[in-house]
Amino acid sequence: MVDKVDAMIFAGLYEVKWWPQLTKPYLEAGIPCFINRPFALSMKDALEMVNTAKRHNTPILCTDAHEDMKESIIAAEKIKQLLKEKKNILGAEATTDARDYPGHGVHGLYMLLPVLGLDVEQVSLQAPGWWGKPLPRFPNSMEWGLLTLQYRGISIPGAGSQKKPFLGTVKILEGNYGSRATLRLFFNGGWQDFDHHRINARENLINQRYHLQSKTVFNMQRMFETRKMPWSYDYILEKTRIFLAGFKSHIDHNGMMIRLNDPASRSFLW
């Protein structure tokens, strides 16, 4: 298919392990690629794909609807306002409707990162399991999950910065109160909620998909046509590293905090 297509969409959730091999011919040919979440299951694989894309000037995109849904964009604007007003950000609490970490729990992470940034020091994932049903090596299914990011602070050019640390959390809960995703920001003087209410899919599937996912399709088409990436290579790598730190915490450390720069984590994360 190389030289016969304008772009490639790698849309599966279960093929992530093979993305480096499947994407390689197209990345080397300079063909724009959408590579579905969570992008990679190791930083070795993530770096292999990104470095190949860089060498051949190939635009890539790894995202989902939560990364720039309307509520995320409004919350990001609120953060800028708070920094300009010199108010401290005390924390953030997000929820997402899911029963697994890599395919759907990651929605909450992708909603949090564009709002709070990437200056994460350590990560934990507490959960009875990481998949929606028992697995041979992991007999407990994921009935719930709590992903916690400890931020060093936040800095946004033109808005200001904060050096005081804070926490961002994602509650991974099936049947999320009729919402697709929620986010509550806590700051000096109060809090503000950002809630993406679910539209009943059985009665109105087109409207549900349009108001949740049309922006993602727009971002994809724009990148395919202009070759301009919505998010940089470095952003994709860092959000993958934060995602993997959650896995490391859950699988190897029973939900304890994992420092992203800790040499003991390098074998897993890099």
Order of alpha helices (4+ residues) and beta strands (2+ residues): beta-alpha-beta-alpha-beta-alpha-beta-alpha-beta-beta-beta-beta-beta-beta-beta-alpha-alpha-beta-alpha
